[in-house]
Amino acid sequence: MIIKKLCEMSGEMVAGAVELLYGSQITGNQSHDDIKNFICGRCFDNGRFMLAAVEDDRVVATGGAVVAEVSRHEIFITVLAAVSSFEAVLDDVVRAVLTDIAEFSDCRLKLGVKGDLNVPAGFPGSLGFCHAYSLLQMRFAAEQPAEEDSAHIELPALSPENIDEYVSVTNAGFAGTPNVSTIEAADAKRLLESAAFRCGLIRTDNCTVGCYELKLDGSAGWIESVCLLPASRGHGLGRAAVARLIIMLHQLGYETVKLSVIDINEKAYSLYQRMGFSVDRVLSRWYVKD
């Protein structure tokens, strides 16, 4: 078995890594192209920090480091996946990732493990990581919110004309939020062009107060993300925006509405519970390096 950087692999081997990750998704259904663009794109420095373990010309495990946020002194080790009976290889893959990112010695390291992924005994504690928080999947289990309660919320869709504003609001609204990377105009353009996503701004009284991202996976509508600008928080706009997004998804034909939340984000977690969301399962567990 050998461990290779994605940027040094043949097209066939890259396709093998994409196929493995396609089969191990934790939320919704990203297309093969979406996954390829992600692991070969800027987040992993064009594949330089995306690794795959190969045995007999077959990709058996993957893992990589999102280095797009090194300016924020934070690196995420993620996209860990393994073929059945090759889970022990994940330890080798992560050790190789840690060697590759040693140059970023001033960055805090976080590692995410899919909720149902079989991992080697003691992993990732054996590598110096401690559990910090979990990403939970929640399902809406209440009656549709009354439309009049969120009538003051407008949700203009992402468009070529407001891409710059969307990028600016997204980055400002999510600044300092765990597990959220900054985005660029090119990222927003991909969202605009994808039929699987519906994104836009949150406005009230002719002012932009936040943004949202919905994912439509065929079986459920996901509130993939929703955020408010700091100055717009504490006025009930978050609750109203979520209510309006639930109504939008119902109008689009999605009876099942889901979202994800980090368990230590007490304000968001509590809000979703009060609105009628309940926990379905743990999507991933996140660890930080000692």
C-alpha positions in Angstrom: 0.0 0.0 0.0 1.2 3.5 -0.8 -0.2 6.9 0.1 -0.3 9.5 -2.6 -1.2 13.2 -3.0 -4.3 13.7 -5.2 -2.4 16.2 -7.4 0.1 13.5 -8.3 -2.5 10.8 -9.1 -3.9 9.7 -12.5 -7.4 10.7 -13.5 -8.5 7.1 -12.9 -7.2 7.2 -9.4 -8.8 10.6 -8.7 -12.1 9.1 -9.9 -11.6 6.2 -7.4 -11.2 8.7 -4.6 -14.3 10.6 -5.7 -16.3 7.3 -5.9 -15.2 6.4 -2.3 -16.3 9.7 -1.0 -19.5 9.7 -3.0 -20.5 6.5 -1.2 -19.7 7.8 2.3 -21.5 11.2 2.3 -23.2 12.1 5.6 -25.7 14.7 4.3 -27.6 14.7 1.1 -26.2 13.7 -2.2 -23.4 15.8 -3.7 -22.6 14.9 -7.3 -19.4 13.3 -8.4 -18.4 16.6 -10.0 -19.1 18.5 -6.8 -16.9 16.2 -4.8 -14.1 16.3 -7.4 -14.2 20.1 -7.5 -14.0 20.2 -3.7 -11.1 17.9 -3.2 -9.2 19.1 -6.2 -9.9 22.8 -5.5 -8.6 25.6 -3.3 -9.6 24.1 0.0 -7.0 21.4 -0.4 -4.6 23.6 -2.4 -5.5 21.9 -5.7 -5.1 18.4 -4.3 -1.7 19.0 -2.7 -3.1 18.3 0.8 -5.6 15.7 -0.2 -4.3 12.1 0.2 -5.4 8.7 -0.8 -4.2 5.2 0.2 -3.8 3.0 -2.8 -3.5 -0.8 -2.9 -3.4 -2.9 -6.1 -4.4 0.2 -8.1 -7.5 0.8 -6.0 -8.2 3.7 -3.6 -8.9 2.2 -0.2 -8.9 5.2 2.1 -8.8 9.0 1.9 -8.1 12.0 4.1 -7.0 15.6 3.6 -6.3 18.9 5.2 -8.4 22.0 4.4 -5.7 24.7 4.3 -7.7 27.5 2.8 -8.1 29.0 6.3 -4.5 29.1 7.4 -4.7 32.9 7.5 -7.1 32.3 10.4 -4.6 29.9 12.0 -7.0 26.9 11.6 -6.7 23.7 9.6 -9.4 21.0 9.3 -8.5 17.4 8.7 -11.5 15.9 7.0 -12.9 13.7 4.1 -11.8 10.6 6.0 -13.2 7.5 4.3 -12.2 3.9 4.0 -13.3 0.8 2.1 -14.6 -1.9 4.5 -11.8 -3.9 6.1 -9.3 -1.0 5.4 -10.4 1.3 8.2 -7.0 0.7 10.0 -5.4 2.5 7.1 -6.9 5.8 8.3 -4.3 6.0 11.0 -1.6 6.0 8.3 -3.4 8.5 6.2 -3.8 11.0 9.0 -0.2 10.6 10.1 0.8 11.4 6.5 -1.5 14.4 6.5 0.1 15.6 9.8 3.5 15.3 8.2 2.4 17.3 5.2 1.0 20.2 7.2 3.9 20.4 9.7 4.9 23.6 7.9 1.8 25.3 9.4 3.0 25.0 13.0 1.1 28.0 14.2 -2.3 26.6 13.2 -4.8 24.9 15.4 -5.7 21.5 14.1 -9.3 20.0 14.0 -10.2 16.5 12.8 -13.6 15.3 11.8 -14.8 11.7 11.9 -18.1 10.7 10.3 -20.6 9.5 12.9 -20.8 5.9 11.7 -17.3 5.5 10.4 -15.4 2.5 11.8 -12.0 3.7 13.0 -8.9 2.0 14.5 -8.9 1.4 18.2 -7.9 4.6 20.1 -8.2 6.8 17.0 -7.7 9.7 16.9 -6.6 10.0 20.5 -3.5 8.0 19.7 -2.5 10.9 17.5 -3.0 13.5 20.2 -6.6 14.6 19.4 -9.3 15.2 22.0 -13.0 15.4 21.4 -14.3 18.9 21.3 -17.9 18.8 19.8 -20.2 16.9 17.6 -22.2 17.9 14.5 -25.9 16.8 15.0 -28.6 16.2 12.4 -32.0 17.6 13.3 -35.3 17.0 11.7 -38.3 19.4 11.8 -41.2 17.6 13.6 -43.7 20.3 14.2 -46.5 22.1 12.4 -45.5 24.5 9.6 -44.8 28.0 11.2 -47.5 30.6 10.7 -46.7 32.7 7.6 -47.6 35.9 9.4 -44.9 35.4 12.0 -42.2 35.7 9.3 -44.0 37.9 6.8 -41.4 40.7 7.3 -38.6 38.4 6.1 -37.6 38.5 2.4 -35.4 35.8 0.8 -34.0 37.2 -2.5 -32.3 34.4 -4.4 -28.6 34.4 -5.2 -28.0 36.0 -8.6 -25.2 37.4 -10.8 -26.1 40.8 -9.5 -25.8 40.1 -5.8 -22.9 37.6 -5.7 -20.5 40.0 -4.2 -22.9 41.0 -1.5 -23.7 37.3 -0.8 -20.0 36.5 -0.4 -19.4 39.5 1.9 -22.4 38.8 4.1 -21.6 35.1 4.3 -18.0 35.7 5.4 -19.0 38.4 7.9 -21.9 36.4 9.3 -19.9 33.2 9.8 -16.7 34.8 11.1 -15.5 32.8 14.0 -18.0 30.0 13.6 -16.5 26.4 14.0 -16.2 24.3 10.8 -17.0 27.2 8.5 -14.6 28.3 5.8 -14.7 31.6 4.0 -16.0 31.7 0.5 -15.0 33.5 -2.7 -17.0 34.7 -5.7 -16.1 31.5 -7.6 -17.7 29.4 -4.8 -20.9 31.4 -5.0 -21.0 31.1 -8.7 -20.8 27.3 -8.4 -23.7 27.4 -5.9 -25.7 29.6 -8.3 -25.1 27.1 -11.2 -26.0 24.0 -9.1 -29.6 22.7 -9.2 -29.0 21.0 -5.9 -28.6 24.3 -4.0 -30.8 27.4 -3.5 -29.1 30.3 -1.8 -29.7 33.9 -1.2 -29.9 36.9 1.1 -32.1 37.5 4.2 -33.6 41.0 4.1 -36.1 42.9 6.2 -37.1 46.6 5.9 -35.1 46.9 2.7 -31.9 46.0 4.6 -29.7 42.9 4.2 -29.4 41.2 7.6 -28.0 37.7 6.6 -27.9 34.9 4.1 -29.0 31.3 3.7 -28.1 28.2 1.8 -30.6 25.3 1.1 -29.7 21.9 -0.3 -32.3 19.9 -2.2 -31.3 16.3 -2.3 -34.5 14.7 -3.7 -35.8 13.2 -0.5 -35.4 16.1 2.0 -34.8 19.8 2.0 -31.8 20.8 4.0 -31.3 24.2 5.7 -27.6 23.9 5.0 -26.7 27.2 6.6 -28.3 30.4 7.8 -26.6 33.3 9.4 -27.1 36.9 10.5 -24.8 39.8 10.5 -23.6 40.6 14.0 -25.5 43.9 14.2 -28.8 42.1 13.3 -28.7 39.5 16.1 -30.8 39.5 19.2 -34.0 40.8 17.6 -35.8 37.6 16.7 -34.7 37.7 13.0 -33.0 34.3 13.2 -36.1 32.5 14.3 -38.2 34.4 11.7 -35.7 33.6 8.9 -35.6 29.8 9.8 -39.4 29.8 9.8 -39.5 31.4 6.4 -37.0 28.9 5.1 -39.1 26.0 6.4 -42.1 27.5 4.6 -40.1 27.8 1.4 -39.0 24.2 1.5 -42.6 23.0 2.1 -43.7 25.1 -0.9 -41.0 23.5 -3.0 -42.5 20.1 -2.1 -40.2 19.0 0.7 -42.2 17.6 3.6 -39.0 16.6 5.4 -36.9 19.5 6.5 -33.5 18.9 8.1 -30.5 20.9 9.3 -27.3 20.4 11.2 -26.0 22.1 14.3 -22.9 21.9 16.4 -23.9 20.8 19.9 -21.8 23.4 21.7 -23.6 26.2 19.7 -26.1 26.6 22.6 -28.0 29.5 21.1 -28.7 27.9 17.8 -29.3 24.4 19.3 -31.8 25.8 21.7 -33.5 27.8 19.1 -34.0 24.8 16.8 -35.4 22.7 19.6 -37.9 25.4 20.6 -39.0 25.6 16.9 -39.7 21.9 16.8 -36.5 20.3 15.5 -35.3 17.1 17.2 -32.0 15.3 16.9 -31.9 12.4 14.4 -28.3 11.3 14.7 -24.7 12.4 15.1 -23.3 13.3 11.7 -19.7 13.8 12.7 -17.5 14.1 15.8 -14.8 16.8 15.9 -11.5 16.6 17.7 -8.7 19.2 18.4 -5.0 18.5 18.7 -3.5 18.9 22.1 
